[in-house]
């Protein structure tokens, strides 16, 4: 009897230590629309196609760029003068490639897939709690525990320090995209079960890609975007292995994933965050 009890205890301990095995992704229209705004060859887009057997293509070869105040889908990829200056990079009256801002991107995804309109990020962040929208335990959970509570399409509303707000969408975990302990770096293995988010935000990769393109495409000066649609992992900053300098002279920590700079987003640095299960339209 004692030997049997010890065996049960040992098996229980192994279950606790084993990584969480999330189910692989299945075809998802909302997720495909989000991933299609990444650049051609992005490893997350390619892995999605491999896991699901789909053939989703990048809507923009260089990825959907960031544009301060960008909301209109019909203007994506055109040259537009900034109608207002941003705190960090965009200057009123200067020409840029038009794209979404964070609210414009997530708002378009929700609106075009039958969800309630997004409105302001601050309104979403501080709206009254309800059983329909709030995700139990998500405010305190981290890592794999948090991923297990989330569903693809859940929204992360963020209040940075000061008056700045941001918004992103949960899209699964690296393990769900087919990444495993085999063939990945130590830094990526540690992040396999952490939540991934897609959002439109700062990225020096976008600046570099579009800078080269704009020099050849236009005879007049058009300024490159300071970012665009990227995927980040929600994890402590200590799990990042390097950092990039953004066009606004801030830094973004990251880990390399198949050559892609997977930015690390740490919610503990912000004033307030909230995971929300957004409601479908009536």
Residue pairs with C-beta under 8 A, 6 or more apart in sequence:
19 144
19 175
19 181
19 192
19 193
20 144
20 147
20 148
20 175
20 193
21 175
22 147
22 148
22 172
22 173
22 175
22 176
22 193
23 176
24 51
24 176
24 178
25 31
25 48
25 51
25 52
25 152
25 172
25 176
25 177
26 52
27 52
27 54
28 152
29 113
30 109
30 113
30 152
30 153
31 48
31 152
31 153
31 171
31 172
32 48
32 54
32 56
33 109
33 112
33 113
34 109
34 169
34 171
34 198
34 229
35 42
35 44
35 45
35 48
35 56
35 171
35 198
36 45
36 56
36 57
36 58
36 59
37 58
37 59
37 60
37 63
37 64
37 100
37 105
37 198
37 200
37 228
37 229
38 44
38 45
38 58
38 63
38 64
38 198
38 229
38 230
38 231
39 58
39 60
39 61
39 62
39 63
39 209
39 228
40 57
40 58
40 61
40 62
40 63
41 58
42 58
42 63
42 231
42 260
43 257
43 258
43 259
43 260
44 171
44 177
44 196
44 231
44 260
45 56
45 58
47 177
47 178
47 179
48 54
48 56
48 177
49 55
49 56
50 178
51 176
51 177
51 178
60 76
60 77
62 206
62 209
62 210
62 213
62 228
63 206
63 209
63 228
63 229
63 230
64 76
64 99
64 100
64 105
64 200
64 228
64 229
65 77
65 96
65 97
65 98
65 99
65 206
65 210
65 224
65 225
65 227
65 228
66 99
66 100
66 101
66 200
66 201
66 202
66 203
66 206
66 225
66 226
66 227
66 228
66 229
67 80
67 82
67 90
67 96
67 97
67 98
67 99
67 100
67 101
67 225
68 82
68 84
68 85
68 86
68 89
68 90
68 101
69 82
69 83
69 84
69 101
69 104
70 76
70 98
70 99
70 100
70 101
70 104
71 100
71 101
71 103
71 104
71 107
71 108
72 98
72 104
73 108
75 98
76 98
76 99
76 100
77 97
77 98
77 99
78 97
78 98
79 95
79 96
79 97
79 98
79 218
79 222
80 95
80 96
80 97
80 98
81 92
81 93
81 94
81 95
81 96
82 90
82 91
82 92
82 93
82 94
82 95
82 96
83 92
84 90
84 92
85 91
85 92
87 164
88 202
88 226
88 248
88 249
88 250
89 202
89 226
89 247
89 248
90 96
90 226
94 223
95 220
95 221
95 222
95 223
96 222
96 223
96 224
96 225
97 210
97 214
97 222
97 224
97 225
99 200
99 225
99 228
100 108
100 200
100 229
101 200
102 121
102 166
102 167
102 168
102 199
102 200
102 201
103 118
103 120
103 121
103 167
104 200
105 199
105 200
105 229
106 118
106 155
106 167
106 168
106 169
106 199
106 200
107 117
107 118
109 169
110 116
110 117
110 118
110 155
110 278
111 117
111 118
114 280
114 281
115 278
115 279
115 280
115 281
116 278
116 279
116 280
116 281
118 124
118 167
118 278
120 165
121 157
121 158
121 165
121 166
121 167
122 159
122 165
124 155
124 157
124 167
124 274
124 276
125 157
125 158
125 159
125 165
125 272
125 273
125 274
126 272
127 133
132 277
132 279
133 276
133 277
133 278
133 279
134 275
134 276
134 277
135 149
135 150
135 154
135 275
135 276
135 277
136 149
137 145
137 149
138 146
138 149
138 150
138 275
139 273
139 274
139 275
141 149
142 236
143 193
143 194
143 235
144 173
144 193
144 194
146 194
146 195
146 234
147 172
147 173
147 193
147 194
147 195
149 275
150 170
150 195
150 275
151 170
151 277
152 170
152 171
152 172
153 169
153 170
153 277
153 278
154 169
154 170
154 275
154 276
154 277
154 278
155 167
155 168
155 169
155 170
155 275
155 276
155 277
155 278
156 167
156 168
156 169
156 170
156 197
156 234
156 273
156 274
156 275
156 276
157 165
157 166
157 167
157 273
157 274
157 276
158 165
158 166
158 167
158 168
158 267
158 270
158 272
158 273
159 165
159 270
159 271
159 272
159 273
160 166
160 270
160 271
161 269
161 270
161 271
166 199
166 201
167 199
168 197
168 198
168 199
168 201
168 232
168 265
169 197
169 198
169 199
170 195
170 196
170 197
170 275
171 196
171 197
171 198
171 231
172 196
173 192
173 193
173 194
173 195
173 196
174 188
174 191
174 192
174 193
174 194
174 196
174 233
174 257
175 192
175 193
177 196
179 188
179 192
179 257
180 192
181 189
181 192
184 192
185 255
185 256
187 239
187 240
187 241
187 255
187 256
188 255
188 256
188 257
188 262
190 239
191 233
191 235
191 239
191 255
191 262
194 233
194 234
194 235
194 239
195 233
195 234
196 231
196 232
196 233
196 234
197 231
197 232
197 233
197 234
197 265
198 229
198 230
198 231
199 229
199 230
199 232
200 227
200 228
200 229
200 230
201 227
201 230
201 232
201 263
202 226
202 227
202 246
202 247
202 248
202 250
202 252
203 226
203 227
203 228
203 230
203 244
203 246
203 252
203 261
203 263
204 244
204 245
204 246
204 247
204 252
205 230
205 244
205 261
206 224
206 225
206 226
206 227
206 228
206 230
207 224
207 225
207 226
207 227
207 246
207 247
210 224
210 225
211 224
214 222
214 223
214 224
224 247
226 246
226 247
226 248
227 246
227 247
230 263
231 262
231 263
232 262
232 263
232 264
232 265
233 255
233 262
233 263
233 264
233 265
234 265
234 266
234 267
235 264
235 265
235 266
236 264
236 266
236 268
237 253
237 264
237 266
237 269
239 255
239 264
240 253
240 254
240 255
240 264
241 254
241 255
241 256
242 253
242 254
242 255
242 256
243 251
243 252
243 253
243 254
244 251
244 252
244 254
244 261
245 251
246 252
252 263
253 263
253 264
253 266
254 261
254 262
254 263
254 264
255 262
255 264
256 262
267 273
